[in-house]
Amino acid sequence: MNPVRKAVSDWLYDRGPGRYYQPAYGHIARAIDLREGTFLDVGCGPGWLSIQVAGDRPEVDAVGIDVSPRMVAYAQSHKGSHPNIRFQQMDAGQLTFPEETFAAAAAVQSAHHWVDTAGILCEVHRVLRPGARFHIYEADRHQDEVPRDWVLRRGGWPSDRMVRRGWRRFGMDTDEWAALRGCVQASPFSIQEDDQHGFYRRLVLVR
C-alpha cells in the first residue's frame, strides 16, 4: 500500500473500529480469560485487546506486536500507565521471543493480512507454552445482525450499515475461512473450537 494511504488507513482505523469495537474487545478478553502469565497479541493494531486482557490484571503481562510503527505508536499512547503492557514493531512470521514464552495468544482481524499463514502459525506455536491456546478472530462477511452490546455507539454512530460494510470489506467469507482452517490443520496446532463469537468467526487452537 502507498505509504500515505497506509498512514491514513491506520489513522482511520484508530479513530473508527479501534474505538467503537471496545465492547467487542472486552467480550474477546473475557473469552480468553487469562488469569496469569504472558499474553501475545498478534497484529495488535491500536492495542485495545492487550489492554482489555491485562489492564486490570497485574499478574498478566501483555505483549502486542504489529508491523506498522504507527499502530504501535497508537497502542503505546492508549496503554496509559500500565507497566505490564508493552507494544513493539515486529513481523509475526519472524518472532524474536524464546520458545514457550507465552501462556496465550490471539489474532483479531489480523489473519486476513497474513501472506505466509503457515509460517506465522509455526512461529506462534513455537513461542506458546504446551497446552496454551491461540484465539483467531475474523469478522464474518456473511453476518447481517449487529450484536447490540458488541459495538459502542455515540449519537447513532456508527450505523449498522457502516459496521456491516466494514465486515464485507475486511472480514472473511466461507471459502476464505475454510482456507485458513486448512492451513491450521496442516500446522502443529490442534483445533479446539471452530465457531461464531459475536459477529466474528473464531478458531481456538491448542499448542
KADAZI-V504085 format. One record per residue. RES is the residue in one letter. OMEGA is omega in radians with two decimals (none if undefined). Layout:
# KADAZI-V504085
RES;OMEGA
RES;OMEGA
This chain:
# KADAZI-V504085
M;3.06
N;-3.07
P;3.14
V;3.12
R;3.12
K;3.12
A;3.13
V;3.13
S;3.12
D;3.13
W;-3.12
L;3.13
Y;3.14
D;-3.07
R;3.11
G;-3.11
P;3.13
G;3.14
R;-3.03
Y;3.01
Y;3.11
Q;3.11
P;3.12
A;3.10
Y;3.10
G;3.10
H;-3.13
I;3.13
A;3.12
R;3.10
A;3.09
I;2.99
D;3.11
L;-3.09
R;3.11
E;-3.13
G;-3.05
T;-3.07
F;3.09
L;3.12
D;-3.03
V;-3.05
G;-2.94
C;-3.09
G;-3.12
P;2.89
G;-2.97
W;3.12
L;3.10
S;-3.13
I;3.11
Q;-3.10
V;-2.96
A;-3.00
G;-3.12
D;-3.09
R;-3.11
P;3.11
E;3.09
V;2.99
D;3.12
A;3.08
V;3.10
G;3.12
I;3.09
D;3.12
V;-3.10
S;3.10
P;3.11
R;3.11
M;3.09
V;3.11
A;3.08
Y;-3.13
A;3.11
Q;-3.11
S;-3.09
H;-2.95
K;3.12
G;-3.04
S;-3.10
H;-3.12
P;-3.09
N;3.12
I;3.07
R;-3.11
F;3.10
Q;3.10
Q;-3.11
M;3.04
D;-3.10
A;3.10
G;3.14
Q;-3.10
L;-3.11
T;-3.10
F;3.07
P;3.08
E;3.04
E;3.14
T;-2.88
F;3.12
A;3.11
A;3.09
A;3.08
A;3.03
A;-3.11
V;-3.12
Q;-3.13
S;-2.99
A;-3.13
H;3.07
H;-2.99
W;3.05
V;3.12
D;-3.09
T;-3.12
A;3.14
G;3.13
I;3.11
L;3.12
C;3.14
E;3.12
V;3.09
H;-3.11
R;-3.03
V;3.06
L;3.06
R;3.08
P;-3.12
G;-3.14
A;-3.08
R;3.06
F;-3.08
H;3.13
I;-3.14
Y;3.01
E;3.11
A;-3.12
D;-3.13
R;-3.11
H;-3.09
Q;3.11
D;-3.10
E;3.08
V;-3.11
P;-3.01
R;-3.02
D;3.11
W;-3.09
V;3.10
L;-3.10
R;3.04
R;3.13
G;3.13
G;3.12
W;-0.02
P;3.09
S;3.08
D;-3.12
R;3.14
M;3.14
V;3.14
R;3.10
R;3.07
G;3.11
W;-3.12
R;-3.06
R;-2.98
F;3.14
G;3.09
M;3.03
D;-3.05
T;-3.12
D;3.13
E;3.11
W;3.11
A;3.11
A;3.09
L;3.14
R;3.10
G;3.07
C;3.12
V;-3.12
Q;3.11
A;-3.10
S;3.10
P;-3.11
F;2.90
S;3.13
I;3.08
Q;-3.13
E;2.98
D;-2.98
D;3.12
Q;3.06
H;-3.01
G;3.12
F;-3.10
Y;2.77
R;-3.06
R;2.93
L;3.00
V;-3.08
L;-3.14
V;3.12
R;none
